[in-house]
Structure formats: C-alpha cells, structure tokens
Amino acid sequence: MNQLLSDNPLLLLFVVAAIGYLVGKLRIKGASLGVSAVLFVGLAFGSINPKFNVPDIVFQLGLIFFVYSIGLSSGPAFFASFKKNGWRDIIYVLTMLSCTLIVAIAAHFIFGFSNATTAGLYTGSSTNTTALAAIIDLMGNLKTDDISAKTQQLVAGYTYSYPIGVIGVMAVLKIMEKVFKIDYQKEKEQLRKDYPIDEKLTSKTILIKNAQYDGFKLRDFNKDHERNVLFGRINKSDGVSLTNPDTIINVGDHIMIIGSEIDLHSIIELLGVESDDTFHHDRKYYDIRRIFVSNQDVVGRTLSSLNLNEKYDAIITRIRRGDIDFLAKGDTVLELGDRIRFIARRGDLDSLSKFFGDSYFESSRVNLFSFGLGIAMGLLLGLIEFHLPGGISFKLGYAGGPLIMGIIFGSLRRTGPIVWTLPYGANVTLQQVGLIMLLAVIGLRSGNSFLQTLGQIEGLKIFAGGIFVTMISSIVSIIIGFKIFKIPYSLLLGFMSNQPAILDYSQDLSGNKIPMIGYTVMFPIALIMKILYAQILYLILS
C-alpha cells in the first residue's frame, strides 16, 4: 500500500481528503475540527512515509481556488461593513488582530522561537490556514535557502497551537460572559432594529381598524414605522390587488404582510387586528411561484433597477440564497442561483419565469471567462513587489493577489456584461475543494518532521506558546471591544469566532444568530489582514 500511494500522488491526495473529511465530521462535546481535520490526517500519512508527496501545482491550485472564491463571497460584506458602523468595526478588527500579533512577538522572545515557528504559532492560534499557506508561498518567493526546515518549523508551530486556538477561545468567551454578566435577550432586543436577527419569515393577514391610518399611503406608513416587513396582496371593497408604495389603506381593508413574528406582531398592533380572511388562498387571478435566477442580464442588479412594476403585475416577496430566506427589498442585489418567490397575476407568471431564467442548470454553471480572468488578474497583482521601511519587501503571491481581486470583483458583482460572482453552490464547492487540496498537501509535506518534534521539548514549548498567545490576546480583545468600543457582547462573539466550531459554540451561548452577523463583518477583513500580518511577522522577525 505504501508503494502504491507513493507512486500515485493523486490517489494519495484523495485518500487523505476522504479520511480527513470523515474525521472532521466527528463531534466531541459539540465541537468538531471540520475540514481542518484533513491537515491532521495529512500529517499522519506524511509521518508514515516521507516519500508521500503531491506536486506543487496541486497546492497552488487549491490555494487560488479557495482564496478567490472566499473573496467573491465576502466582498459585499467587506464594503457593507463601512456603511453599517462607519470605521468602528474595521478599527476594532484591526485592533484585535494587532493585539494577537503583539502577543505573538512577545511569545517569540519569551520562548525563544524561530521566526518560522512564531509565524506558525500566530496562524495556528488564529486558526487561519490561508495565512499559513501565504507564508509558505512567501518563502518560495524569497528563495529561502533552508525552505524545507523553515516549512517544517512553520507547520509545527501551526499544528501544535491550532487546537488551543479553538478550545482556548471558547473557554475565554464563557469566562468573560460570566465576568460581564451578559443578558443575551436584552442585547437581542436592542440589535433587532439594525440587524435581521429572526431567521424565520412568515405571513399574516391584517384587518385595518385603526382610523388614524385611514387613507394613508403605504409609502408614508413605512417612513413613519420602519420595520423589516413587506406588504403583499390587499383585499378592498372593489376586489383583490397587489400593493405598491402608493397603495392607500382604509379601515376595513384586509392586507397581507410578510416578515418575522415579532415585526408582524408590532405592525398588527399599529394597524388593527389579525384576520383569518383566506382571500390569499384564491388563485383565480394571482398565484405564487418560486423560480431560479439564471438570466445573466439581471444578476448583480438591484430589484428596484429592474422596474418590474412597469412591466408586470407582480411583487417579489422573498429570496432564498443557500439556506437563508430574506425579504426582497428595492436595494436587494440578485445573484446567480437565488430562488425568488413572487406573487403575480396568472397571466404574467410564465413571462416572469422567462425574464429571470428559471433554469437550475444555468444557475449552477461557472462562467469560466470571468472566473479565469479574475484569477489571472489576481495572480498578476500577486507578482507585484511591495517595499516596506527597513528594506523589507514582499509579494501578495498566490494567496493575497487573488483574494484582493476576489473581494473587489465580489463587491462589484458585474462590470457591464461581465458577471464576476459565482453561483452560491459553485462558490461553496470551490471553497471546499480548494481548502481540502491545500490542507492535504501541507499535512503530507510536514508529517515526518511533525512526528520527530512530537516527543521533544520543542513541541511542549510551542503548545505553551499557543496557550499564551490565544488566552491573553482573546481576553484583551474582548475587554477592548466591550469596554472601549462599546460593541454588544453578542456581536463580539462573532468577531472572536475565527473558526466554524467557535461560531457554532458562540451561537449556542447567545441562543440566536447575532454572532453570525459579527462573523460576517469580521471574516473578510480578518482573512486579508491575517495573511498580511503573518507575512510581515515572518519578515520582521528574520
């Protein structure tokens, strides 16, 4: 078997990937390694036979696919974070990452690590495999003489500190929750105004009884009462029709409303009472349909820019992207693979389906022209050499270049006829495939040296260094965020969740999805900065 695997690197790659993915699914007390388990399985195989190896091109392709697809999906959230809270979140994330960097430098001198070991310790404590791969890429660009030994030190630092980077952060989150006496329910109520916290949408019928709003236009009502709701059909004395901003409501009307339970309840209290009128079940004139967005001409455009009201008697009520349903608003940008739900006059149903495409096949395809062009531009950016004070120079390489171009193109979504974004399913697949490829290769390359270090004092020192960096930087970051930046603890949980297992744990602690919001803001910023910080750390400690 050893000979078979050493002679067939692709067979070896997929054996490691399959076993690693299976191990990553195992949960111990609610936590799992996830895809990162592929790295540890790769280390195990590499320790068995030093001849187990995979060509460099596999590592490079995996890294490029992963960072570029991550950039495309994170681009909108990255730039939206500027609009939501100005610079507060950005500055806090940079402060948090800088704190970890400073503590890692302190550990470097306290424990006497090499620059490669410290850089690995930093990437492991922050559980960032992409930053690890970026340093390996940097060492290749610098043409380091002892690149093999440096890579072994780097991976050893990463591997020993990674587990405490997960477990240690979880422990700190629980400890600080007790210290600050957090009331998650109170924070949830405060944050509902700014964030779509409730993940389940439903609909109700309201009987208008409040004379105060008799003769009101929905446009004026929405200005006075900002809620995350959407109005659908309305049943007036002269029949059923679809609402629009100029629709006038009167006492005695029955109107459909879509949103979360809490928002619907507050609107019902304002307008009247909940009604059991079943007019919305009548499909004689209006019907409901779900279709896929596959027409390239509408992808990357806002719903308001499509001017549907001028062409069709229809309202788009909900959009399903991946596993998430959200209300369709005028500023909602459509993406390939979105499944939209609309109410429309029966005669317009087929025309609307044709307008949006409604092809599952087309909505799942990757546009190889824009995908290849985007990666090519990212690779060109990665070749540019940047110079820092003190004679330090570096390149963004295979990791940084495609990542930055992915974020830019992801935020643009389209440029003229070119659609940069990927279908949701294709993006998730590329992320998984890319990450598994680079994790497997890193593990296989470093397994033998990892085994040699396992029983030595150096391994214990790195493990102690991981505890030092993780615990101190996490505690200081939470105190700064909660006390100085005044960020609600529920959001801080997401900011601190640099690994999916920590995010799951954070959501269990809070009992809601608020940590996911913090994670969405933090992730693209942290991903870029950890790559840059890790390379800078390696260079300045040289």
Buried (B, 14 or more C-beta within 10 A) or exposed (E): EEEEBBEEBEEBBBBBBEBBBEBBEEEEEEBBBBBBBBBBBBBBBBBBBBEBBBEEEBBBBBBBBBBBBBBBBBBBBBBEBEEEBEEBBBEBBBBBBBBBBBBBBBBBEEBEBBBBBBBBBBBBBBBBBBBBBBBBBBBBBBEBEEBEEBBBBBBBBBBBBBBBBBBBBBBBBEBBBEEBEBEBEEBBEEBBEEBBBBEEBEBBBBBBBBEEBBEBBBEBBBEEEEBBBBBBBBBBEEEBBBBBBEBBBBBEBBBBBBBBEBBBEBBBEBBBEBBEBEBBEEEEBBBEBEBBBBBBEBBBBEBEEBEBBEEBBBBBBBBBBEEEBBBBEEEBBBBBBBBBBBBBBEEBBEEBBEBBBBBBEBBBBBBEEBBEBBBEBBBEBBEEEEEEEEEEEBBBBBBBBBBBBBBBBBBBBBEEEBBBBBBBBBBBBBBBBBBBBBBBBBBBBBBBBBBBBBEEEBBEBBBBBBBBBBBBBBBBBBEBBBEEBEBBBBBBBBBBBBBBBBBBBBBEBBEBBBBBBBBBBBBBBBBBBBBBBBBBBBBEBE
